[in-house]
Amino acid sequence: MGNVGSLYDADKIFQVSLQSVIMPKQSGLSHAFAAVVLVVVGPIISRLIELLITTRDLEVAMESFANIVSSHPFVPLSTDYTTTAIYLAVVGILAFVWGYAYHIRRHSET
């Protein structure tokens, strides 16, 4: 039983030290690490998404959604402007969720 406890303690120490190296609170190392991961992993994820979902599928879905929204009587925008507004809304929502999650994560640590 003593070995299991020491392995668990060693794992906890490793996680804490790894977390302090990867995501330090007061240096730019976390941003540099994120940039490297993005450069390495980004093209792989992009290619995977391209294989699963084509650009034409996204265009058709966005155009049909924009047509539905712009046909509503209280939306005084053409389909082109509606598409732009939808894109901006999606980007804004993603930025808000990211910022909120970062805020919760940052301030929940002591």
C-alpha positions as CSV (number, residue, x, y, z in Angstrom):
1,M,0.0,0.0,0.0
2,G,2.9,2.4,0.6
3,N,3.9,2.2,-3.0
4,V,0.5,3.1,-4.3
5,G,0.4,6.2,-2.1
6,S,3.8,7.3,-3.2
7,L,2.9,6.9,-6.8
8,Y,-0.2,8.9,-6.3
9,D,1.8,11.6,-4.5
10,A,4.4,11.6,-7.3
11,D,1.7,12.0,-9.9
12,K,0.2,14.9,-8.0
13,I,3.6,16.6,-7.7
14,F,4.2,16.0,-11.5
15,Q,0.8,17.5,-12.4
16,V,1.4,20.6,-10.2
17,S,4.9,21.1,-11.6
18,L,3.7,20.5,-15.2
19,Q,0.8,22.9,-14.7
20,S,3.1,25.6,-13.3
21,V,5.4,25.2,-16.4
22,I,2.7,25.1,-19.0
23,M,0.3,27.7,-17.5
24,P,2.3,30.1,-15.4
25,K,0.2,32.9,-14.0
26,Q,2.7,35.7,-14.5
27,S,4.7,35.0,-17.7
28,G,4.2,34.6,-21.4
29,L,5.3,31.0,-21.5
30,S,1.7,29.8,-21.6
31,H,1.0,32.0,-24.6
32,A,4.2,30.7,-26.4
33,F,3.3,27.1,-25.6
34,A,-0.3,27.7,-26.9
35,A,1.1,29.2,-30.1
36,V,3.4,26.3,-30.7
37,V,0.6,23.8,-30.1
38,L,-1.7,25.8,-32.4
39,V,1.0,25.8,-35.2
40,V,1.5,22.0,-34.8
41,V,-2.0,20.8,-34.1
42,G,-4.0,23.4,-36.0
43,P,-3.3,22.0,-39.5
44,I,-4.2,18.5,-38.3
45,I,-7.5,19.6,-36.9
46,S,-8.2,21.7,-40.0
47,R,-7.6,18.8,-42.3
48,L,-9.8,16.5,-40.2
49,I,-12.6,19.0,-40.3
50,E,-12.2,19.4,-44.0
51,L,-12.5,15.7,-44.4
52,L,-15.6,15.5,-42.3
53,I,-17.5,18.7,-43.3
54,T,-17.0,20.3,-46.7
55,T,-17.0,24.0,-47.2
56,R,-20.1,23.7,-49.4
57,D,-22.0,22.1,-46.6
58,L,-21.3,25.0,-44.4
59,E,-22.2,27.5,-47.1
60,V,-25.6,25.8,-47.8
61,A,-26.4,25.6,-44.1
62,M,-25.5,29.3,-43.5
63,E,-27.4,30.5,-46.6
64,S,-30.5,28.6,-45.6
65,F,-30.3,29.9,-42.0
66,A,-29.8,33.4,-43.3
67,N,-32.8,33.1,-45.6
68,I,-34.9,31.9,-42.7
69,V,-33.8,34.8,-40.5
70,S,-34.0,37.5,-43.2
71,S,-37.5,36.3,-44.2
72,H,-38.8,37.2,-40.7
73,P,-40.8,40.4,-40.8
74,F,-38.9,42.0,-37.9
75,V,-35.5,41.6,-39.5
76,P,-34.9,44.6,-41.9
77,L,-31.7,43.1,-43.4
78,S,-31.0,41.5,-46.8
79,T,-29.6,38.0,-46.9
80,D,-26.0,39.2,-47.4
81,Y,-26.1,41.4,-44.3
82,T,-27.9,38.7,-42.3
83,T,-25.1,36.3,-43.1
84,T,-22.5,38.7,-41.9
85,A,-24.5,39.4,-38.7
86,I,-24.8,35.7,-38.0
87,Y,-21.0,35.3,-38.4
88,L,-20.4,38.2,-36.1
89,A,-22.9,36.8,-33.5
90,V,-21.2,33.4,-33.6
91,V,-17.7,34.9,-33.1
92,G,-19.0,37.1,-30.3
93,I,-20.6,34.2,-28.5
94,L,-17.5,32.1,-28.8
95,A,-15.3,35.0,-27.5
96,F,-17.7,35.4,-24.6
97,V,-17.7,31.7,-23.7
98,W,-13.9,31.6,-23.9
99,G,-13.5,34.7,-21.8
100,Y,-16.0,33.5,-19.2
101,A,-14.4,30.1,-19.0
102,Y,-11.0,31.7,-18.6
103,H,-12.3,34.0,-15.9
104,I,-13.9,31.2,-13.9
105,R,-10.7,29.0,-14.3
106,R,-8.4,31.9,-13.4
107,H,-10.3,33.0,-10.3
108,S,-11.2,29.6,-9.0
109,E,-7.5,28.8,-8.5
110,T,-6.0,29.9,-5.2
